[in-house]
């Protein structure tokens, strides 16, 4: 009899080692958070000083990318694995969620459904969409449909309309209150900006974050698209990138390891990945950001859609050997 997914994963690591890896660190969390937020502050100040010159263009791009990748931090904060002190995870996560138009409680509930039912069309919170076509995929990558769904959901929840099947009924009043707080906060910022006749919120926040959303979509789309809808070691993809990329994504480049044991903090994922895969000579599904995008566009060419591909096999890959999964 085949072992359940959870049992198979537990066979890869002993319980004592796993307990040791699952201990969060206020210091590691503070260093990562301060460095990322500090980088956002530095590029924002530089953008303000350089606005109106051509030098503002590359700074705008870097600033927007840094803003969008704050979601990598929010993701980890939703897992409560950034800080050992739980309330820090809670409130830093709420601040990040406000900046990103992605309320923390909603993100947490949706994301837990994603982890529990990864690649299950009926229950995975991140698959509450129609199968991609080339045009819908490009719209998602551009950020246009992404921002539309985020803003529309906040307004819809604020009106008391919650229709997502993966959101438990008992959590819905909390989600509605949260959306209303967010909407009130955004309205206040808009009102103050109008009163002060200031474009700061647009120049330093909304414009760079919206325009540069595609950079974070590279991370969003590579993690599961085009993989079999089966066990964790086969349905989750890691990313080949450099040290800057790993820092920017809060170590989510080791995404297969993260999905195998999501209670392990971001700063221990390198060690977890080594124990689960490298030391065993196992290579989880892995691609580069740009290699994945080229392969995805190739897969959608000729009018093909996500629904045209089987759910039990990998269909986005760079080389034939990339189709081999553990």
N, C-alpha and C positions, 0 to 999 in steps of 0.2 A: 504493500500500500504506500502510495506517495505521501511524503510528509507535508503537512500544511506549511504555507509560506513562512509563518513565524517560527515554527520549529526548525525549518531548514536554516533560517538565519541565525538562530541561537547556536546551532552546531558550529558556526564559524568563529565563535569567540567564547571564552570561558566567562562565567558569571562575575568573578572577582575583577577581572580586567575591565569588563563592561561597567561595573559599579564605579571603578576608579575613573574611567573616562567620562562618566555622566556628571561629574562634579563641576558646576559652573564656577566662574571666577569673576569677582567684582573688578579686579585689576585688569584682566584681559578684556573684559567688556568695556571698561572705561577707556582703555587705550584705543580700541577699535572705534568706539563711538566718538571719542574726542577727535581722533585723527580724521574721521570722515566728516563730521560736522565742522571741524576746523577748516578742512579743505573747501567745503561749501562756502563758509564765511570768507575765506581768502579770495576765492574766485569771484564771489559776489562783490566784494569790495573793489577788486581789480576791474570787474566789468563796469561798475558804476563810474570809476575814474576814467576808463577808456572809451566810454560810450560816445558814439559819434565819430570814432576813428575805425580804420580797418582792423586794428589790433583787437577790437572788441569781438570780432567774428570768432576766432579760435577760442577766446576766453568764454564767450557765450556757449559754445559747443561743449567745452569741458565742464562748465558750471551746470549746464542742463543735464549732462550725463551723471555728474555727481548727485544732483538732486534726485534723479530717477532711481539711481542705485541705492538711495536710502531705503527703498523697499526691501532690499536684501537684509538690512538691519531690522526693519519692521517684521519681516518673516521670522527672524531668529528671536526677536522680542516676543512674538506671538507664541513661540515654543517655550518661552521663559528660560532660555538657555544663554542669554547674554550676560546677565548679572546673577550672582548667587542670592542677592537681596530681591525678593519677589516684587516688591512694590516699584522698584526701579524698572524692571521689565514692563510693568503695567503702564507707568506714566510716560516713560520715554517712548514706548510703543504708541501711546495715544497722541503724543506730539508728532511723531513721524506720520501716523495715519492721517492727522489733520492736514499736514503739509501736502500729502500725496493724494488727497481726496479718497482715502481708502480707510474708513473707520475701523479701528482696531478690533472691536468685538465681532463685527461682521467678518473681517479677514480671518480671525481666529476660528470662528465656527466653520466658515467655508473651507479653510485650510485643513482643519482636522478631518472633515469629510473627504478631502482630497487624499490625505495620508491613509485613511482607513480603507478607502475604495479606489485607489489609484487606477486610472484607465477604465473604470467601470462607468459606461455612459449613463446609466440610470442613477448613480449615486455619487460620483466624483463631482465635488463642487466646482472644479475647474473645467469640467466638460459640459457645463450647462450652456451649450451653444449648438448650432448646426454644424455638421461636418464642413471642414474648410473646402472652398474652391480656390482657384488662383486669385480671383479678385477679392474674396473675403479675407484670405490670408494676407494679401498685400495691404489691405485696409487695416488689419490688425497690427501688422508690422509697422505701419506708418504712425500708429497711435490714434488715428481718427476714430475708429470704432471703439478702441480702448477707452478713450476719454468720454465718448458719448455714453457708453454703458456705465461708467463710474458716476458721472454727474446725474444721469437719469435715475440711477438707483438711489442716490441720496435724496433726490426730490421725491421719488416714488415712496421710499420708506418714510420720509417726513409726512407724507399724506396718509400714512397708515396702510399702504398697499405693499404687502410682502408675499410674493408668489413662489419663491424658490423652493422646490420640494426638499432640498437637502437641509433647510433651516428648520429646526424643531419648533413646534408651535409654542412651547413654553419660553423660548428665547426671543420671540418676535416683539413683545412689548419693549424689551431692552434694546433691540436693534432699532426700533422706531424712535425711542428717546435719543439714542446716540446720533442718528441721522439728523434729528431736529437740532441738537446741540451744534453739530457741524454746520448745518445750513445757517443757523443764527450767527455763528462765528464768521462764516464767509460773507454774510450780509453786512456784518459790522465792519469788516476790513474794506468792503466796497464803499460803504458809507463814509468811513474816515478818509479813504483815498479821494473820494469826490469832494469832501469838505476841504481837504488840504490841497486839492488840485495836484495830487502827486501820482506819478506813474511808477513809483518804486515797486509796488507789488507786482505789476505787470512785467517790468524790465528785469527784476531780480528773481522772480518766482514763476509766474504763470507762463510767460513766453518761453524762457529757456526750458522749463520742464515739459511743456506740451510739444514744442518743436523737436526736442531731442529724445522723445519717448522711444523712438526706434532703437536706440542704443541698448536700453534695458530689455526691449523685446527680444534681442538676441539671446538673452538669458532665459526669458520666459518660455520661448518656443523650443529651445534645444532640449529641455529637460525630459520630455516624454513623447513628443510628437514623432510618429513614424516607428514606434516600438510596439512589440507584442502586448496584448492586454492580458498578461499572465502574472507571474510572480515579481517581487520587488527587484531581484537581481537581473531581471530581463526587461522590465518595463520602465526603467529609470536610467537616464543617460548622464554621464559625467562629461566634463569639458576639458579639452587640452588648452591651456592658456599659460600666461606668465604670472610672476609674483604680483604685479600691479593688478592684473585681472582677478586674481584670487582675493586680494585685499578689497577691491571694489565690490566684489560679490559676496563679501563676508564668508569666504571659503565654500560657497555653494557650488564651486566647480567640482567638488567631491560629492556630487548630488546622489549618486547611487549609495554611497556610504551613509549619507544623511537619511535617505529613505529607509535604509535597512535598520538604522537605530536613531530615530529622530530626537531622542532625549540626550544625545551626545552634543555638547556645546560646539559652536562653530570653530573655536580655536583648537579643538582636539580632533577635527575631522581628518586632518592630514595623517595623524597617527592611526585613526580608525581605518582609513582607506589602506594604509600600509598593512595593517594586521589582517584585514578582510581579503585584500586582493593582491597587493604587491608581493607580500611574503609567501603567498600560496601560488604565485605564478598565474593568477587569474586576471583577466582584463575585462572589466565591465564595459557595457556599451559606452563608447567614448568618441567624441568628434570635436573639431575646432569650431568656433563660432561661425566663421565664414564658410568653412567646408560644409557645415550643416545647412546654411542658407542656400548655397548653390545646389546642394542635393535636394532640398525641399522644393525649390523652384523647378528643378528638373522633374520631380515627381508630380507636380501639379500641371506640367506643360501638356498641351494637346487636349485640354478640356477635362483632364482627370480630376477627380475630387477625392477627399479623404475617404469617402464611402466606397470608392472603387478598390481599396486595398484590404487584404485580409487582416483580421485582428490578431491572428496567431503567429505572425511573422514580422520581422523588421522590414520596413520598406523605405526608410531614409537612411542612407549609409554612403560613405565616401569610397570605400573599396570593398571588394567581395569578402575579404576576411573580417570586415567590420560587422558582418552579419552573424558572426559566431558569438553567442552569449553563453554565460555559465549556466 
